[in-house]
C-alpha cells in the first residue's frame, strides 16, 4: 500500500506569522495562519483541521460506498460533510474534540434501518475514523430516493 505525504512550512511568530500546506500529490497548496486556525475564517486560507475534515469526508464516503456495493446496493451518490471541532483544553491546549460526519446517499433496494447500520459500520471501519479515534466522531446518515 502507498504512503501518502504532505508538508507544511511555518514562517515567523505564532500570531503574526503564516504557513503553507502542500499535499504530496501536488493537487493542492494553500496558506494558513493562527487566525485561520483558531479565530475566524480568512479568505483563501485553510488550516489542518479543514484538511482533516476533507480527508475524513472523502474516506468515509468511499467506505460507505464500498459497504453498500458489497451488500448488493451500489449507490448512485454518497455525499458527506465533516465538521472538525477544535477547542481549547486548559491542560492540553488546542485539542480536536469531535468530528461530526453527516452523510446522505442515493441508493435503491435498501431500507432505512439497514442503511443506518451500514453507515455506522462504515464510520467505525473507515481508515481515517480509526486513525483519529481519540475525538468523538458523530454521524447523521440519511438515504435519499
N, CA, C and O atoms as CSV, one atom per row, in Angstrom:
chain,resi,resn,atom,element,x,y,z
A,1,UNK,N,N,0.844,-1.174,0.000
A,1,UNK,CA,C,0.000,0.000,0.000
A,1,UNK,C,C,0.897,1.247,0.000
A,1,UNK,O,O,1.965,1.242,0.612
A,2,UNK,N,N,0.471,2.298,-0.675
A,2,UNK,CA,C,1.302,3.502,-0.765
A,2,UNK,C,C,1.329,4.282,0.547
A,2,UNK,O,O,0.436,4.154,1.385
A,3,UNK,N,N,2.355,5.077,0.700
A,3,UNK,CA,C,2.460,6.032,1.801
A,3,UNK,C,C,2.110,7.395,1.231
A,3,UNK,O,O,2.675,7.809,0.219
A,4,UNK,N,N,1.190,8.091,1.868
A,4,UNK,CA,C,0.780,9.425,1.415
A,4,UNK,C,C,1.468,10.478,2.271
A,4,UNK,O,O,1.564,10.329,3.489
A,5,UNK,N,N,1.940,11.529,1.640
A,5,UNK,CA,C,2.685,12.560,2.358
A,5,UNK,C,C,2.127,13.938,2.042
A,5,UNK,O,O,1.565,14.169,0.971
A,6,UNK,N,N,2.290,14.825,2.973
A,6,UNK,CA,C,2.019,16.243,2.787
A,6,UNK,C,C,3.077,16.980,3.573
A,6,UNK,O,O,3.812,16.373,4.351
A,7,UNK,N,N,3.161,18.281,3.379
A,7,UNK,CA,C,4.163,19.041,4.116
A,7,UNK,C,C,3.639,20.408,4.488
A,7,UNK,O,O,2.686,20.918,3.899
A,8,UNK,N,N,4.286,20.984,5.478
A,8,UNK,CA,C,3.917,22.316,5.956
A,8,UNK,C,C,5.170,23.089,6.306
A,8,UNK,O,O,6.156,22.524,6.779
A,9,UNK,N,N,5.118,24.386,6.068
A,9,UNK,CA,C,6.190,25.299,6.452
A,9,UNK,C,C,5.561,26.465,7.188
A,9,UNK,O,O,4.568,27.027,6.727
A,10,UNK,N,N,6.129,26.836,8.332
A,10,UNK,CA,C,5.659,27.990,9.095
A,10,UNK,C,C,6.774,29.015,9.136
A,10,UNK,O,O,7.939,28.677,9.348
A,11,UNK,N,N,6.406,30.275,8.929
A,11,UNK,CA,C,7.385,31.365,8.955
A,11,UNK,C,C,6.932,32.418,9.960
A,11,UNK,O,O,5.790,32.876,9.913
A,12,UNK,N,N,7.819,32.799,10.860
A,12,UNK,CA,C,7.531,33.877,11.797
A,12,UNK,C,C,6.960,33.387,13.107
A,12,UNK,O,O,6.938,32.191,13.399
A,13,UNK,N,N,6.498,34.349,13.889
A,13,UNK,CA,C,5.916,34.057,15.194
A,13,UNK,C,C,4.536,33.439,15.064
A,13,UNK,O,O,3.944,33.407,13.985
A,14,UNK,N,N,4.047,32.957,16.174
A,14,UNK,CA,C,2.763,32.258,16.169
A,14,UNK,C,C,1.634,33.175,15.717
A,14,UNK,O,O,0.844,32.798,14.852
A,15,UNK,N,N,1.546,34.360,16.282
A,15,UNK,CA,C,0.406,35.237,16.000
A,15,UNK,C,C,0.562,36.087,14.745
A,15,UNK,O,O,-0.436,36.439,14.117
A,16,UNK,N,N,1.793,36.423,14.366
A,16,UNK,CA,C,1.959,37.288,13.198
A,16,UNK,C,C,2.580,36.565,12.002
A,16,UNK,O,O,2.758,37.167,10.943
A,17,UNK,N,N,2.907,35.296,12.159
A,17,UNK,CA,C,3.490,34.546,11.054
A,17,UNK,C,C,2.418,33.924,10.177
A,17,UNK,O,O,1.221,34.133,10.374
A,18,UNK,N,N,2.882,33.160,9.211
A,18,UNK,CA,C,1.941,32.408,8.389
A,18,UNK,C,C,2.617,31.150,7.879
A,18,UNK,O,O,3.840,31.015,7.910
A,19,UNK,N,N,1.791,30.243,7.413
A,19,UNK,CA,C,2.312,28.964,6.970
A,19,UNK,C,C,1.745,28.565,5.626
A,19,UNK,O,O,0.820,29.181,5.097
A,20,UNK,N,N,2.341,27.504,5.093
A,20,UNK,CA,C,1.888,26.960,3.818
A,20,UNK,C,C,1.764,25.453,3.970
A,20,UNK,O,O,2.649,24.795,4.517
A,21,UNK,N,N,0.658,24.919,3.482
A,21,UNK,CA,C,0.387,23.484,3.470
A,21,UNK,C,C,0.413,23.018,2.023
A,21,UNK,O,O,-0.077,23.713,1.134
A,22,UNK,N,N,0.980,21.847,1.788
A,22,UNK,CA,C,1.010,21.321,0.431
A,22,UNK,C,C,0.802,19.812,0.463
A,22,UNK,O,O,1.475,19.087,1.195
A,23,UNK,N,N,-0.151,19.361,-0.351
A,23,UNK,CA,C,-0.371,17.932,-0.472
A,23,UNK,C,C,0.764,17.314,-1.264
A,23,UNK,O,O,1.259,17.914,-2.218
A,24,UNK,N,N,1.179,16.121,-0.876
A,24,UNK,CA,C,2.277,15.439,-1.547
A,24,UNK,C,C,2.013,15.184,-3.020
A,24,UNK,O,O,2.950,15.125,-3.816
A,25,UNK,N,N,0.755,15.032,-3.391
A,25,UNK,CA,C,0.403,14.791,-4.790
A,25,UNK,C,C,0.536,16.043,-5.643
A,25,UNK,O,O,0.558,15.963,-6.871
A,26,UNK,N,N,0.626,17.205,-4.992
A,26,UNK,CA,C,0.661,18.460,-5.721
A,26,UNK,C,C,-0.713,18.959,-6.131
A,26,UNK,O,O,-0.821,19.985,-6.803
A,27,UNK,N,N,-1.769,18.248,-5.736
A,27,UNK,CA,C,-3.126,18.625,-6.132
A,27,UNK,C,C,-3.624,19.869,-5.420
A,27,UNK,O,O,-4.551,20.520,-5.902
A,28,UNK,N,N,-3.027,20.217,-4.276
A,28,UNK,CA,C,-3.485,21.395,-3.544
A,28,UNK,C,C,-2.341,21.970,-2.740
A,28,UNK,O,O,-1.511,21.246,-2.191
A,29,UNK,N,N,-2.317,23.289,-2.685
A,29,UNK,CA,C,-1.347,24.028,-1.884
A,29,UNK,C,C,-2.070,25.253,-1.361
A,29,UNK,O,O,-2.799,25.903,-2.110
A,30,UNK,N,N,-1.885,25.584,-0.086
A,30,UNK,CA,C,-2.574,26.745,0.457
A,30,UNK,C,C,-1.892,27.283,1.697
A,30,UNK,O,O,-1.026,26.639,2.290
A,31,UNK,N,N,-2.304,28.474,2.067
A,31,UNK,CA,C,-1.730,29.158,3.213
A,31,UNK,C,C,-2.622,28.981,4.431
A,31,UNK,O,O,-3.819,28.721,4.308
A,32,UNK,N,N,-2.021,29.124,5.615
A,32,UNK,CA,C,-2.771,29.146,6.859
A,32,UNK,C,C,-2.094,30.079,7.847
A,32,UNK,O,O,-0.899,30.357,7.739
A,33,UNK,N,N,-2.862,30.556,8.800
A,33,UNK,CA,C,-2.368,31.466,9.824
A,33,UNK,C,C,-2.945,31.050,11.173
A,33,UNK,O,O,-3.829,30.197,11.247
A,34,UNK,N,N,-2.440,31.657,12.221
A,34,UNK,CA,C,-3.020,31.433,13.543
A,34,UNK,C,C,-4.503,31.785,13.510
A,34,UNK,O,O,-5.338,31.057,14.046
A,35,UNK,N,N,-4.817,32.909,12.876
A,35,UNK,CA,C,-6.214,33.359,12.816
A,35,UNK,C,C,-7.094,32.363,12.060
A,35,UNK,O,O,-8.210,32.083,12.497
A,36,UNK,N,N,-6.617,31.824,10.936
A,36,UNK,CA,C,-7.444,30.881,10.161
A,36,UNK,C,C,-7.632,29.568,10.914
A,36,UNK,O,O,-8.561,28.817,10.617
A,37,UNK,N,N,-6.779,29.286,11.868
A,37,UNK,CA,C,-6.894,28.058,12.660
A,37,UNK,C,C,-7.743,28.246,13.894
A,37,UNK,O,O,-8.602,27.412,14.181
A,38,UNK,N,N,-7.526,29.315,14.629
A,38,UNK,CA,C,-8.101,29.414,15.965
A,38,UNK,C,C,-9.092,30.543,16.173
A,38,UNK,O,O,-9.724,30.612,17.227
A,39,UNK,N,N,-9.246,31.429,15.202
A,39,UNK,CA,C,-10.118,32.568,15.440
A,39,UNK,C,C,-11.276,32.626,14.451
A,39,UNK,O,O,-12.426,32.418,14.838
A,40,UNK,N,N,-10.996,32.900,13.207
A,40,UNK,CA,C,-12.075,33.076,12.234
A,40,UNK,C,C,-11.579,32.647,10.861
A,40,UNK,O,O,-10.377,32.529,10.619
A,41,UNK,N,N,-12.531,32.418,9.978
A,41,UNK,CA,C,-12.158,32.083,8.609
A,41,UNK,C,C,-11.502,33.293,7.957
A,41,UNK,O,O,-11.935,34.431,8.138
A,42,UNK,N,N,-10.471,33.026,7.212
A,42,UNK,CA,C,-9.826,34.059,6.422
A,42,UNK,C,C,-9.938,33.657,4.964
A,42,UNK,O,O,-9.698,32.497,4.629
A,43,UNK,N,N,-10.293,34.581,4.094
A,43,UNK,CA,C,-10.409,34.231,2.672
A,43,UNK,C,C,-9.115,33.621,2.139
A,43,UNK,O,O,-8.018,34.122,2.390
A,44,UNK,N,N,-9.273,32.537,1.406
A,44,UNK,CA,C,-8.160,31.879,0.714
A,44,UNK,C,C,-7.108,31.297,1.662
A,44,UNK,O,O,-5.973,31.052,1.255
A,45,UNK,N,N,-7.489,31.075,2.941
A,45,UNK,CA,C,-6.557,30.448,3.874
A,45,UNK,C,C,-7.246,29.261,4.511
A,45,UNK,O,O,-8.441,29.306,4.801
A,46,UNK,N,N,-6.491,28.203,4.726
A,46,UNK,CA,C,-7.032,26.958,5.251
A,46,UNK,C,C,-6.482,26.708,6.643
A,46,UNK,O,O,-6.020,27.632,7.313
A,47,UNK,N,N,-6.534,25.468,7.069
A,47,UNK,CA,C,-5.966,25.058,8.345
A,47,UNK,C,C,-5.924,23.534,8.380
A,47,UNK,O,O,-6.632,22.885,7.611
A,48,UNK,N,N,-5.115,22.958,9.249
A,48,UNK,CA,C,-5.019,21.499,9.301
A,48,UNK,C,C,-6.344,20.807,9.602
A,48,UNK,O,O,-6.603,19.717,9.091
A,49,UNK,N,N,-7.179,21.425,10.420
A,49,UNK,CA,C,-8.457,20.802,10.772
A,49,UNK,C,C,-9.382,20.698,9.561
A,49,UNK,O,O,-10.098,19.708,9.411
A,50,UNK,N,N,-9.369,21.705,8.706
A,50,UNK,CA,C,-10.166,21.679,7.486
A,50,UNK,C,C,-9.687,20.562,6.562
A,50,UNK,O,O,-10.494,19.878,5.934
A,51,UNK,N,N,-8.384,20.383,6.485
A,51,UNK,CA,C,-7.843,19.310,5.659
A,51,UNK,C,C,-8.160,17.939,6.245
A,51,UNK,O,O,-8.445,16.997,5.505
A,52,UNK,N,N,-8.112,17.824,7.579
A,52,UNK,CA,C,-8.501,16.575,8.226
A,52,UNK,C,C,-9.971,16.275,7.939
A,52,UNK,O,O,-10.329,15.135,7.645
A,53,UNK,N,N,-10.824,17.302,8.024
A,53,UNK,CA,C,-12.245,17.124,7.736
A,53,UNK,C,C,-12.451,16.674,6.292
A,53,UNK,O,O,-13.265,15.787,6.039
A,54,UNK,N,N,-11.734,17.264,5.348
A,54,UNK,CA,C,-11.861,16.861,3.936
A,54,UNK,C,C,-11.430,15.416,3.752
A,54,UNK,O,O,-12.100,14.646,3.064
A,55,UNK,N,N,-10.315,15.050,4.365
A,55,UNK,CA,C,-9.851,13.675,4.264
A,55,UNK,C,C,-10.826,12.690,4.877
A,55,UNK,O,O,-11.046,11.607,4.336
A,56,UNK,N,N,-11.415,13.066,6.015
A,56,UNK,CA,C,-12.359,12.179,6.682
A,56,UNK,C,C,-13.629,12.034,5.851
A,56,UNK,O,O,-14.145,10.926,5.705
A,57,UNK,N,N,-14.136,13.127,5.311
A,57,UNK,CA,C,-15.347,13.060,4.478
A,57,UNK,C,C,-15.108,12.182,3.253
A,57,UNK,O,O,-15.962,11.374,2.886
A,58,UNK,N,N,-13.950,12.340,2.625
A,58,UNK,CA,C,-13.639,11.530,1.448
A,58,UNK,C,C,-13.475,10.064,1.779
A,58,UNK,O,O,-13.985,9.201,1.065
A,59,UNK,N,N,-12.771,9.777,2.849
A,59,UNK,CA,C,-12.550,8.389,3.260
A,59,UNK,C,C,-13.868,7.727,3.637
A,59,UNK,O,O,-14.142,6.598,3.231
A,60,UNK,N,N,-14.684,8.435,4.416
A,60,UNK,CA,C,-15.958,7.871,4.856
A,60,UNK,C,C,-16.882,7.609,3.665
A,60,UNK,O,O,-17.507,6.551,3.595
A,61,UNK,N,N,-16.976,8.551,2.736
A,61,UNK,CA,C,-17.856,8.366,1.573
A,61,UNK,C,C,-17.473,7.114,0.792
A,61,UNK,O,O,-18.341,6.351,0.368
A,62,UNK,N,N,-16.181,6.905,0.603
A,62,UNK,CA,C,-15.722,5.720,-0.114
A,62,UNK,C,C,-15.978,4.450,0.698
A,62,UNK,O,O,-16.363,3.422,0.140
A,63,UNK,N,N,-15.765,4.519,2.009
A,63,UNK,CA,C,-16.011,3.351,2.871
A,63,UNK,C,C,-17.482,2.948,2.843
A,63,UNK,O,O,-17.804,1.761,2.784
A,64,UNK,N,N,-18.376,3.941,2.885
A,64,UNK,CA,C,-19.807,3.619,2.844
A,64,UNK,C,C,-20.194,3.067,1.475
A,64,UNK,O,O,-20.943,2.093,1.397
A,65,UNK,N,N,-19.700,3.665,0.403
A,65,UNK,CA,C,-19.999,3.155,-0.941
A,65,UNK,C,C,-19.522,1.708,-1.075
A,65,UNK,O,O,-20.210,0.877,-1.669
A,66,UNK,N,N,-18.357,1.412,-0.528
A,66,UNK,CA,C,-17.817,0.056,-0.583
A,66,UNK,C,C,-18.714,-0.930,0.163
A,66,UNK,O,O,-18.988,-2.021,-0.336
A,67,UNK,N,N,-19.166,-0.550,1.347
A,67,UNK,CA,C,-20.042,-1.439,2.126
A,67,UNK,C,C,-21.383,-1.648,1.418
A,67,UNK,O,O,-21.887,-2.769,1.357
A,68,UNK,N,N,-21.950,-0.579,0.891
A,68,UNK,CA,C,-23.229,-0.700,0.196
A,68,UNK,C,C,-23.089,-1.592,-1.031
A,68,UNK,O,O,-23.906,-2.488,-1.245
A,69,UNK,N,N,-22.068,-1.353,-1.831
A,69,UNK,CA,C,-21.855,-2.147,-3.037
A,69,UNK,C,C,-21.608,-3.616,-2.674
A,69,UNK,O,O,-22.115,-4.517,-3.341
A,70,UNK,N,N,-20.835,-3.850,-1.626
A,70,UNK,CA,C,-20.554,-5.205,-1.195
A,70,UNK,C,C,-21.803,-5.965,-0.759
A,70,UNK,O,O,-21.848,-7.194,-0.817
A,71,UNK,N,N,-22.819,-5.213,-0.321
A,71,UNK,CA,C,-24.077,-5.824,0.095
A,71,UNK,C,C,-25.092,-5.857,-1.052
A,71,UNK,O,O,-26.261,-6.182,-0.840
A,72,UNK,N,N,-24.644,-5.520,-2.266
A,72,UNK,CA,C,-25.517,-5.563,-3.433
A,72,UNK,C,C,-26.361,-4.332,-3.650
A,72,UNK,O,O,-27.372,-4.383,-4.350
A,73,UNK,N,N,-25.954,-3.212,-3.051
A,73,UNK,CA,C,-26.711,-1.959,-3.177
A,73,UNK,C,C,-25.784,-0.839,-3.648
A,73,UNK,O,O,-25.488,0.084,-2.889
A,74,UNK,N,N,-25.332,-0.917,-4.883
A,74,UNK,CA,C,-24.410,0.094,-5.387
A,74,UNK,C,C,-25.068,1.473,-5.354
A,74,UNK,O,O,-26.135,1.658,-5.938
A,75,UNK,N,N,-24.451,2.435,-4.684
A,75,UNK,CA,C,-25.068,3.760,-4.579
A,75,UNK,C,C,-24.869,4.571,-5.857
A,75,UNK,O,O,-23.870,4.420,-6.560
A,76,UNK,N,N,-25.842,5.432,-6.137
A,76,UNK,CA,C,-25.666,6.406,-7.213
A,76,UNK,C,C,-24.771,7.545,-6.737
A,76,UNK,O,O,-24.000,8.114,-7.510
A,77,UNK,N,N,-24.889,7.871,-5.433
A,77,UNK,CA,C,-24.159,9.031,-4.896
A,77,UNK,C,C,-24.062,8.892,-3.381
A,77,UNK,O,O,-25.028,8.501,-2.725
A,78,UNK,N,N,-22.906,9.211,-2.835
A,78,UNK,CA,C,-22.716,9.344,-1.389
A,78,UNK,C,C,-22.063,10.696,-1.171
A,78,UNK,O,O,-20.984,10.965,-1.698
A,79,UNK,N,N,-22.718,11.546,-0.392
A,79,UNK,CA,C,-22.189,12.881,-0.104
A,79,UNK,C,C,-22.026,13.016,1.401
A,79,UNK,O,O,-22.971,12.778,2.153
A,80,UNK,N,N,-20.833,13.398,1.844
A,80,UNK,CA,C,-20.550,13.512,3.266
A,80,UNK,C,C,-19.890,14.850,3.566
A,80,UNK,O,O,-19.002,15.295,2.838
A,81,UNK,N,N,-20.335,15.486,4.646
A,81,UNK,CA,C,-19.628,16.642,5.188
A,81,UNK,C,C,-19.037,16.231,6.524
A,81,UNK,O,O,-19.606,15.405,7.238
A,82,UNK,N,N,-17.910,16.801,6.853
A,82,UNK,CA,C,-17.256,16.546,8.133
A,82,UNK,C,C,-16.935,17.890,8.771
A,82,UNK,O,O,-16.319,18.752,8.144
A,83,UNK,N,N,-17.354,18.063,10.015
A,83,UNK,CA,C,-17.041,19.265,10.783
A,83,UNK,C,C,-16.066,18.876,11.880
A,83,UNK,O,O,-16.395,18.086,12.765
A,84,UNK,N,N,-14.878,19.429,11.816
A,84,UNK,CA,C,-13.817,19.127,12.772
A,84,UNK,C,C,-13.789,20.241,13.815
A,84,UNK,O,O,-13.519,21.396,13.485
A,85,UNK,N,N,-14.066,19.898,15.063
A,85,UNK,CA,C,-14.129,20.873,16.155
A,85,UNK,C,C,-12.782,20.935,16.870
A,85,UNK,O,O,-12.246,19.909,17.289
A,86,UNK,N,N,-12.244,22.141,17.006
A,86,UNK,CA,C,-11.035,22.347,17.796
A,86,UNK,C,C,-11.380,23.311,18.915
A,86,UNK,O,O,-11.964,24.370,18.682
A,87,UNK,N,N,-11.015,22.935,20.131
A,87,UNK,CA,C,-11.341,23.740,21.306
A,87,UNK,C,C,-10.112,23.830,22.203
A,87,UNK,O,O,-9.197,23.012,22.114
A,88,UNK,N,N,-10.110,24.828,23.057
A,88,UNK,CA,C,-9.006,24.997,23.992
A,88,UNK,C,C,-9.250,24.134,25.221
A,88,UNK,O,O,-10.287,24.245,25.875
A,89,UNK,N,N,-8.291,23.281,25.527
A,89,UNK,CA,C,-8.297,22.466,26.737
A,89,UNK,C,C,-7.298,23.106,27.695
A,89,UNK,O,O,-6.143,23.326,27.330
A,90,UNK,N,N,-7.734,23.406,28.915
A,90,UNK,CA,C,-6.873,24.108,29.863
A,90,UNK,C,C,-5.558,23.375,30.136
A,90,UNK,O,O,-4.541,24.016,30.399
A,91,UNK,N,N,-5.567,22.060,30.076
A,91,UNK,CA,C,-4.359,21.291,30.361
A,91,UNK,C,C,-3.562,20.963,29.099
A,91,UNK,O,O,-2.333,21.021,29.115
A,92,UNK,N,N,-4.247,20.621,28.012
A,92,UNK,CA,C,-3.573,20.143,26.807
A,92,UNK,C,C,-3.356,21.219,25.752
A,92,UNK,O,O,-2.542,21.035,24.847
A,93,UNK,N,N,-4.065,22.334,25.850
A,93,UNK,CA,C,-4.010,23.351,24.809
A,93,UNK,C,C,-5.038,23.043,23.727
A,93,UNK,O,O,-6.004,22.326,23.985
A,94,UNK,N,N,-4.847,23.573,22.517
A,94,UNK,CA,C,-5.814,23.319,21.447
A,94,UNK,C,C,-5.962,21.820,21.192
A,94,UNK,O,O,-4.975,21.104,21.026
A,95,UNK,N,N,-7.214,21.360,21.164
A,95,UNK,CA,C,-7.490,19.933,21.046
A,95,UNK,C,C,-8.654,19.698,20.098
A,95,UNK,O,O,-9.686,20.361,20.198
A,96,UNK,N,N,-8.489,18.761,19.185
A,96,UNK,CA,C,-9.617,18.339,18.358
A,96,UNK,C,C,-10.490,17.470,19.246
A,96,UNK,O,O,-10.074,16.405,19.702
A,97,UNK,N,N,-11.706,17.943,19.483
A,97,UNK,CA,C,-12.586,17.281,20.448
A,97,UNK,C,C,-13.661,16.420,19.801
A,97,UNK,O,O,-14.190,15.507,20.434
A,98,UNK,N,N,-13.984,16.704,18.549
A,98,UNK,CA,C,-15.081,15.970,17.920
A,98,UNK,C,C,-15.032,16.188,16.422
A,98,UNK,O,O,-14.619,17.243,15.942
A,99,UNK,N,N,-15.460,15.170,15.693
A,99,UNK,CA,C,-15.669,15.295,14.256
A,99,UNK,C,C,-17.098,14.849,13.989
A,99,UNK,O,O,-17.471,13.721,14.310
A,100,UNK,N,N,-17.887,15.722,13.408
A,100,UNK,CA,C,-19.274,15.405,13.071
A,100,UNK,C,C,-19.352,15.058,11.593
A,100,UNK,O,O,-19.043,15.884,10.734
A,101,UNK,N,N,-19.764,13.838,11.305
A,101,UNK,CA,C,-19.999,13.421,9.925
A,101,UNK,C,C,-21.489,13.503,9.642
A,101,UNK,O,O,-22.310,13.131,10.481
A,102,UNK,N,N,-21.828,13.981,8.484
A,102,UNK,CA,C,-23.218,13.972,8.019
A,102,UNK,C,C,-23.201,13.471,6.590
A,102,UNK,O,O,-22.530,14.040,5.729
A,103,UNK,N,N,-23.936,12.410,6.345
A,103,UNK,CA,C,-23.894,11.809,5.015
A,103,UNK,C,C,-25.295,11.565,4.499
A,103,UNK,O,O,-26.230,11.330,5.264
A,104,UNK,N,N,-25.416,11.625,3.208
A,104,UNK,CA,C,-26.651,11.207,2.552
A,104,UNK,C,C,-26.261,10.440,1.306
A,104,UNK,O,O,-25.302,10.777,0.612
A,105,UNK,N,N,-27.033,9.400,1.044
A,105,UNK,CA,C,-26.712,8.536,-0.091
A,105,UNK,C,C,-27.961,8.285,-0.907
A,105,UNK,O,O,-29.047,8.087,-0.364
A,106,UNK,N,N,-27.796,8.297,-2.194
A,106,UNK,CA,C,-28.847,7.891,-3.111
A,106,UNK,C,C,-28.559,6.437,-3.457
A,106,UNK,O,O,-27.619,6.129,-4.189
A,107,UNK,N,N,-29.392,5.549,-2.912
A,107,UNK,CA,C,-29.175,4.116,-3.087
A,107,UNK,C,C,-30.522,3.408,-3.030
A,107,UNK,O,O,-31.338,3.677,-2.149
A,108,UNK,N,N,-30.740,2.523,-3.956
A,108,UNK,CA,C,-32.007,1.802,-4.053
A,108,UNK,C,C,-31.886,0.411,-3.421
A,108,UNK,O,O,-30.789,-0.120,-3.243
A,109,UNK,N,N,-33.044,-0.158,-3.089
A,109,UNK,CA,C,-33.118,-1.549,-2.671
A,109,UNK,C,C,-32.664,-1.823,-1.251
A,109,UNK,O,O,-32.323,-2.961,-0.927
A,110,UNK,N,N,-32.650,-0.814,-0.397
A,110,UNK,CA,C,-32.231,-0.996,0.993
A,110,UNK,C,C,-33.157,-0.173,1.869
A,110,UNK,O,O,-33.503,0.956,1.521
A,111,UNK,N,N,-33.561,-0.728,3.007
A,111,UNK,CA,C,-34.443,0.055,3.888
A,111,UNK,C,C,-33.608,0.966,4.779
A,111,UNK,O,O,-32.394,0.800,4.900
A,112,UNK,N,N,-34.282,1.932,5.399
A,112,UNK,CA,C,-33.577,2.953,6.178
A,112,UNK,C,C,-32.793,2.363,7.348
A,112,UNK,O,O,-31.675,2.799,7.623
A,113,UNK,N,N,-33.361,1.384,8.035
A,113,UNK,CA,C,-32.669,0.797,9.179
A,113,UNK,C,C,-31.380,0.103,8.757
A,113,UNK,O,O,-30.337,0.286,9.386
A,114,UNK,N,N,-31.449,-0.682,7.705
A,114,UNK,CA,C,-30.247,-1.369,7.211
A,114,UNK,C,C,-29.222,-0.356,6.712
A,114,UNK,O,O,-28.021,-0.524,6.923
A,115,UNK,N,N,-29.701,0.697,6.050
A,115,UNK,CA,C,-28.794,1.748,5.584
A,115,UNK,C,C,-28.046,2.364,6.762
A,115,UNK,O,O,-26.827,2.523,6.703
A,116,UNK,N,N,-28.765,2.714,7.837
A,116,UNK,CA,C,-28.120,3.320,9.003
A,116,UNK,C,C,-27.119,2.358,9.646
A,116,UNK,O,O,-26.062,2.787,10.110
A,117,UNK,N,N,-27.442,1.060,9.677
A,117,UNK,CA,C,-26.495,0.066,10.205
A,117,UNK,C,C,-25.206,0.067,9.381
A,117,UNK,O,O,-24.105,0.039,9.932
A,118,UNK,N,N,-25.355,0.100,8.080
A,118,UNK,CA,C,-24.182,0.087,7.209
A,118,UNK,C,C,-23.416,1.405,7.314
A,118,UNK,O,O,-22.187,1.417,7.259
A,119,UNK,N,N,-24.140,2.510,7.466
A,119,UNK,CA,C,-23.492,3.809,7.626
A,119,UNK,C,C,-22.657,3.826,8.906
A,119,UNK,O,O,-21.535,4.333,8.910
A,120,UNK,N,N,-23.202,3.275,9.990
A,120,UNK,CA,C,-22.456,3.219,11.246
A,120,UNK,C,C,-21.227,2.310,11.106
A,120,UNK,O,O,-20.146,2.658,11.580
A,121,UNK,N,N,-21.384,1.175,10.474
A,121,UNK,CA,C,-20.255,0.257,10.277
A,121,UNK,C,C,-19.159,0.940,9.459
A,121,UNK,O,O,-17.974,0.739,9.725
A,122,UNK,N,N,-19.541,1.739,8.473
A,122,UNK,CA,C,-18.551,2.466,7.672
A,122,UNK,C,C,-17.831,3.502,8.531
A,122,UNK,O,O,-16.630,3.714,8.362
A,123,UNK,N,N,-18.549,4.150,9.450
A,123,UNK,CA,C,-17.924,5.123,10.345
A,123,UNK,C,C,-16.868,4.445,11.208
A,123,UNK,O,O,-15.766,4.969,11.366
A,124,UNK,N,N,-17.191,3.305,11.758
A,124,UNK,CA,C,-16.271,2.575,12.625
A,124,UNK,C,C,-15.093,2.015,11.824
A,124,UNK,O,O,-13.962,2.000,12.309
A,125,UNK,N,N,-15.360,1.555,10.595
A,125,UNK,CA,C,-14.334,0.897,9.803
A,125,UNK,C,C,-13.501,1.787,8.909
A,125,UNK,O,O,-12.455,1.361,8.419
A,126,UNK,N,N,-13.939,3.012,8.684
A,126,UNK,CA,C,-13.209,3.942,7.819
A,126,UNK,C,C,-11.785,4.136,8.354
A,126,UNK,O,O,-11.621,4.396,9.545
A,127,UNK,N,N,-10.750,4.017,7.507
A,127,UNK,CA,C,-9.378,4.165,7.987
A,127,UNK,C,C,-9.101,5.493,8.696
A,127,UNK,O,O,-8.351,5.521,9.671
A,128,UNK,N,N,-9.691,6.587,8.223
A,128,UNK,CA,C,-9.458,7.867,8.900
A,128,UNK,C,C,-10.163,7.873,10.252
A,128,UNK,O,O,-9.608,8.387,11.223
A,129,UNK,N,N,-11.370,7.316,10.343
A,129,UNK,CA,C,-12.041,7.213,11.647
A,129,UNK,C,C,-11.175,6.438,12.629
A,129,UNK,O,O,-11.026,6.835,13.785
A,130,UNK,N,N,-10.610,5.343,12.168
A,130,UNK,CA,C,-9.767,4.540,13.059
A,130,UNK,C,C,-8.511,5.308,13.460
A,130,UNK,O,O,-8.037,5.171,14.587
A,131,UNK,N,N,-7.976,6.103,12.562
A,131,UNK,CA,C,-6.753,6.852,12.856
A,131,UNK,C,C,-6.992,7.965,13.859
A,131,UNK,O,O,-6.107,8.293,14.649
A,132,UNK,N,N,-8.165,8.541,13.833
A,132,UNK,CA,C,-8.466,9.679,14.708
A,132,UNK,C,C,-9.489,9.297,15.775
A,132,UNK,O,O,-10.337,10.113,16.136
A,133,UNK,N,N,-9.419,8.085,16.275
A,133,UNK,CA,C,-10.457,7.627,17.188
A,133,UNK,C,C,-10.413,8.277,18.554
A,133,UNK,O,O,-11.281,7.992,19.379
A,134,UNK,N,N,-9.445,9.137,18.839
A,134,UNK,CA,C,-9.419,9.829,20.122
A,134,UNK,C,C,-10.568,10.824,20.253
A,134,UNK,O,O,-11.213,10.850,21.301
A,135,UNK,N,N,-10.864,11.667,19.213
A,135,UNK,CA,C,-12.018,12.543,19.366
A,135,UNK,C,C,-13.306,11.775,19.111
A,135,UNK,O,O,-13.314,10.771,18.398
A,136,UNK,N,N,-14.380,12.252,19.695
A,136,UNK,CA,C,-15.690,11.677,19.403
A,136,UNK,C,C,-15.999,11.938,17.944
A,136,UNK,O,O,-15.775,13.044,17.452
A,137,UNK,N,N,-16.510,10.939,17.246
A,137,UNK,CA,C,-16.917,11.099,15.857
A,137,UNK,C,C,-18.400,10.801,15.806
A,137,UNK,O,O,-18.822,9.676,16.075
A,138,UNK,N,N,-19.193,11.801,15.464
A,138,UNK,CA,C,-20.636,11.624,15.368
A,138,UNK,C,C,-21.018,11.430,13.915
A,138,UNK,O,O,-20.242,11.741,13.011
A,139,UNK,N,N,-22.219,10.914,13.694
A,139,UNK,CA,C,-22.681,10.658,12.335
A,139,UNK,C,C,-24.180,10.851,12.254
A,139,UNK,O,O,-24.922,10.367,13.109
A,140,UNK,N,N,-24.629,11.557,11.229
A,140,UNK,CA,C,-26.035,11.592,10.839
A,140,UNK,C,C,-26.086,11.045,9.430
A,140,UNK,O,O,-25.388,11.544,8.548
A,141,UNK,N,N,-26.904,10.023,9.202
A,141,UNK,CA,C,-26.971,9.371,7.889
A,141,UNK,C,C,-28.386,9.388,7.394
A,141,UNK,O,O,-29.319,9.099,8.144
A,142,UNK,N,N,-28.555,9.725,6.129
A,142,UNK,CA,C,-29.877,9.777,5.509
A,142,UNK,C,C,-29.792,9.189,4.118
A,142,UNK,O,O,-28.922,9.546,3.323
A,143,UNK,N,N,-30.730,8.262,3.833
A,143,UNK,CA,C,-30.829,7.708,2.486
A,143,UNK,C,C,-31.856,8.552,1.754
A,143,UNK,O,O,-32.966,8.755,2.247
A,144,UNK,N,N,-31.489,9.047,0.569
A,144,UNK,CA,C,-32.413,9.846,-0.228
A,144,UNK,C,C,-32.785,9.068,-1.477
A,144,UNK,O,O,-31.966,8.350,-2.051
A,145,UNK,N,N,-34.036,9.225,-1.885
A,145,UNK,CA,C,-34.511,8.491,-3.060
A,145,UNK,C,C,-34.173,9.229,-4.339
A,145,UNK,O,O,-34.498,8.757,-5.428
